[in-house]
Amino acid sequence: MILRLLDQAENDLVEGFRFYEAQQPGLGAYFLDNLYGDIESLHLYAGIHRKVWKRYHRLLSARFPFAVFYTVAGNEVFVHAIIDCRRNPAWVRNQLRCR
């Protein structure tokens, strides 16, 4: 599988990094390490996660309350969003609708 992390998903990671780094120095780096590890797992497990809205699969992070929303097309995985699960579900759907 080929992983494609779209620009908006990268922006989500930067936003999460900034939030956790503001909580405690070094926590932002730990956040990124964990989320990138979760994303890398899609090389093996892409497509097995439940579709939660239209065409989007959702991978829940192992360590942080974040979800990775992705689609699969052929042998490519497109990561569209990495969103905090504590957000209002209507807000999450709106974000996915725009991506």
C-alpha positions in Angstrom: 0.0 0.0 0.0 1.1 3.5 -0.8 0.2 6.1 1.9 -0.6 9.6 1.0 -0.9 12.1 3.8 -2.9 15.0 2.4 -2.1 18.6 3.3 -5.1 19.1 5.5 -4.2 16.0 7.5 -0.7 17.3 8.0 -2.2 20.6 9.2 -4.3 18.6 11.7 -1.1 17.0 13.0 0.6 20.3 13.4 -2.4 21.6 15.3 -2.4 18.6 17.6 1.4 19.0 18.1 1.0 22.6 19.2 -1.9 21.8 21.6 0.0 19.0 23.3 3.4 20.8 23.3 1.6 23.7 25.1 0.4 21.3 27.8 3.9 20.0 28.5 7.2 20.3 26.6 8.0 17.1 24.8 4.4 15.9 24.7 3.9 17.2 21.2 6.8 15.1 19.9 5.3 12.1 21.7 2.0 12.8 20.1 3.5 13.0 16.6 5.5 9.7 17.2 2.3 7.9 18.2 0.1 9.3 15.4 2.7 8.6 12.7 3.0 5.0 14.1 -0.8 4.7 13.8 -0.7 6.0 10.3 2.1 3.6 9.3 0.0 0.7 10.5 -2.3 1.4 7.5 0.4 -0.2 5.3 -0.9 -3.5 6.7 -4.4 -2.8 7.9 -5.9 -0.3 5.5 -9.5 -1.0 4.7 -10.3 -3.1 7.8 -11.5 -0.2 9.9 -15.2 0.6 10.0 -16.6 3.2 7.6 -18.1 5.9 9.8 -19.3 8.4 7.3 -19.7 8.0 3.5 -16.4 6.7 2.1 -14.2 7.4 5.1 -12.7 4.7 7.3 -11.8 5.6 10.8 -8.6 4.4 12.6 -8.6 5.3 16.3 -5.3 6.2 17.8 -3.9 3.8 20.4 -2.6 6.5 22.8 -4.4 9.8 22.1 -8.1 10.7 21.6 -7.7 11.2 17.9 -9.1 9.5 14.8 -7.4 9.1 11.4 -10.0 9.4 8.6 -8.8 7.8 5.4 -10.0 6.3 2.1 -8.7 3.5 0.0 -8.4 3.6 -3.8 -6.7 0.6 -5.4 -3.3 0.2 -3.7 -3.3 3.8 -2.3 -4.4 5.0 1.1 -5.3 8.7 1.4 -5.3 10.2 4.9 -7.8 13.1 4.7 -8.1 14.1 8.4 -6.7 13.5 11.8 -9.3 14.8 14.3 -9.7 15.0 18.0 -12.5 12.6 19.0 -13.7 15.0 21.7 -15.1 17.3 19.0 -18.8 17.5 18.3 -19.7 14.7 15.8 -21.6 17.3 13.6 -18.4 19.3 13.5 -16.4 16.3 12.5 -18.9 15.4 9.7 -18.7 19.0 8.4 -14.9 18.8 8.3 -15.1 15.5 6.4 -17.6 17.0 4.0 -15.2 19.8 3.2 -12.3 17.5 2.5 
